[in-house]
C-alpha cells in the first residue's frame, strides 16, 4: 500500500504512436480496428485522453504488445 491515492495529476503516458507506426498503421486504420474515431487515437497519443481499460487492451492486442509496454501511469514529480 505504498501507492499514493490517485489524483487528477496522474496521467496515463503511452507509446501508442511508436507501436502504431512500427505496425504500419494510420490513426484511421487503428481506430477502425478498435471501433473508435480516428481523433480519439490522436487524443490518446498526445496524452489528452486516457483510454478505458477495454480500449487499452484492444489497442495493445491490435499492436501486438502488452498493455504495460504501451501504457503506464505517469506520476507527478
Secondary structure, DSSP 4 states (H G I P E B T S, - for coil): --SPPP-TT-EEEE-HHHHHHHTT--HHHHHHHHTS-HHHHHHHHTTS-PPPHHHHHHHHHHHTS-HHHHEEEE---
